[in-house]
Amino acid sequence: MAGSGGFQPLPTPTTSADLPASDQTPVAVSIVVPVRNEADNIAPLIAEIAAALDGRWAYEIVYVNDGSTDTTGERLNAIMAQRPNLRQLRHTVSSGQSAAVRSGVRAARGAIVATLDGDGQNDPAFLPKLIAAIESGNGRVGLAAGQRVGRKDTGFKKLQSRIANAVRGIILRDGTRDTGCGLKAFPREVFLAMPYFDGLHRFLPALVRREGLAIAYVDVVDRPRHSGVSNYGFFDRLWIGIMDLGGVWWLIRRKKPTPVVTEVTCTEVPVVTEVK
């Protein structure tokens, strides 16, 4: 772990001010899964999430359907009839992975949120370690970040990731070798306090350090996707990522110390006595 800070988590909310759930059973953890056209990966991944978390925490699974044009929505609806802790949010049109993650976090009811990609490459078996890292941090850990080993991507995709991570590390000095892994956990209110922009999920380590909070790292084993092809393209990420990198660098440079604020009550105001 690295960094320090004094964030104290608020009590676990049972509803979201943004999108209240129909199921009002209190939950401690929300699992957010952004998906677009991942119909064949829905059922296997939900089963794995349940196997990893059942009996450990009261949790919900929030799928964010990012404008899918296949049967992703129908597959989710069918499983929702059997799993009351499964929720589906839908973007009318595809808005990108960062927007999908943010929609899920805003609707989440748990004080701790964990994320993973919906293509099956992220193994839910590592979720307990990430969640436990946030819990054991006692308010000092703002992010538990999965770090992939044995990546199953193509050689080209691994090369682009190495270049992107190296450039990002030199400029932002975030101390993180892999920011692209979808397996992450964080306090909900820490994430929502971050300045939002498209691509936010790739810069969470730098932004969490900016807030003076620590980061826990968990090695995770990467897997081949269950089915289908990647739905978020390389060139979409490349040019926007370059601009975002400059923006995050500016945010870090402009960060000022957070002032300690106390309220002065009337009993603490000095009383001036008129001298006659």
Secondary structure, DSSP 8 states (H G I E B T S, - for coil): -B-----------SS-SSS--S-----SEEEEEEESS-GGGHHHHHHHHHHHHTTT--EEEEEEEES--SSHHHHHHHHHTT-TTEEEEEESS---HHHHHHHHHHH--SSEEEE--TTS-S-GGGHHHHHHHHHHTTT-EEEEEEEEES--S-HHHHHHHHHHHHHHHHHH----S----S-EEEEHHHHHTS---TTGGGSHHHHHHHTT-EEEEEEEE----SSS--SS-HHHHHHHHHHHHHHHHHHHHT-----------GGGS-------
